[in-house]
Amino acid sequence: MCVQPMKSIAAIALTNKFTPGELAGAGLGVSAIVFFLGVSRLLWLVTRFVPIPVVKGLQLGTCFQLCKKGISLIKTNASFWGDSAIWSDNLWWACSSFLLVLFVYERRRVPVALLIFCLGVVFALAQTGSHQQFDQVHPGAHFVHVVVPSSEEFRDGFLSAGLGQLPLTLLNSVVALAALSRELFPGYDPSLTHITMSIGVMNLVGCLFGSMPFCHGSGGLAGQYFFGARTELSLYFLGTIKILVGIVFGESLLVILKWFPSSFLGVMLFMASIELGLVARNFTLHEHNERRRRHDFVVLLCTAAALVGFSHDGLGFVVGMVTGLVFWILRRYGPSDELPALALLSPEGDEHPSVSAGSKPGTAHDSRLADSYATGDSSLLGAKLTQSCA
């Protein structure tokens, strides 16, 4: 599974200027709780009762958030011409890369992300040279150091940033990630226990060596899948490159990376988030029950809208769960307000879409239609369909 920084911890750490110990304390606290929930299988009990529309709503809301972030990156240098236009980062390059991704959308074997990245690196190197900043890049041996937070740093970091990150990690990095994995790789059933243990172990080890707290994420998986990654070899390749570049250049690499075109980054992030949003199209298991489909779609929209509006996965989850609970109560204890429609039953008892809205269930004519469906006699059913279409 791909990894990404814990965004809530990162945002608060930058705002409050965390010390390395406070940052490590936040990551260690979150990872320890996630690890415990996975090993004890308490998380499985929670997710057992999470409706599919809520999970899909979380994915759709994350899609909209990432789309917004991608557009913000494109707008950083939003000029076609004029004095404000930068030759290496402008709307011309944004439009060109966007069209390139669209043209090869159905041909995932084309490494379009690698092509755009390489072009962006060339532009970044050119801009670094033109601004005479290569002297600030220091190749050499850069290694990590141990960070042991004090009790005060652990408390301040966890209470300030860790508690807010916890629902984001559990929902987006575990629940939504597992659902997306099943969607993208049919036949693969990821274990929630393995995912939570992975998050816990890599942070319990990494944060002690000064690493940024990180987790898995559905957005990263959707992005890598969209740009062609299909096996774990892509992660091995990416990880090896990052380790080598980090050891050789260290923090001095930021001098070059700051010139990487934000238009390229914005387009790749935008298209990757669209791939994440596509999985929301399978938002219900009740395709032939119009009332249930309508309820599930409302739950999906409420979850996504709350997530985007509050910019918080946890609040989106709560709104979606409450909406789903209210609809469940209405279906179970409230009056049935189904649209008048003919429901045909297969021999297994599954409900099928209505053939005619003009006939009332329970009539002799409907009974003969149901019998013809069950026995395979399509003459009466075909005649009724023809009449309906006419």
Secondary structure, DSSP 8 states (H G I E B T S, - for coil): ---EE-HHHHHHHHHHT--HHHHHHHHHHHHHHHHHHHHTTHHHHHHTT--HHHHHHHHHHHHHHHHHHHHHHHGGG--SSSTT-BTTBSHHHHHHHHHHHHHTTT-TTS-HHHHHHHHHHHHHHHHHHHTT-GGG---S----------HHHHHHHIIIIIHHHHHHHHIIIIIHHHHHHHHHSTT----HHHHHHHHHHHHHHHGGGT---EE--HHHHHHHHHTT--STHHHHHHHHHHHHHHHHHGGGGHHHHTTS-HHHHHHHHHHHHHHHHHGGG---S-TT-HHHHHHHHHHHHHHHHHHHHHT-HHHHHHHHHHHHHHHHHHHHHS-----S---EE-TT--EE--S-SSS-TTSHHHHHHHHHHHHT-HHHHHHHHHHHH-
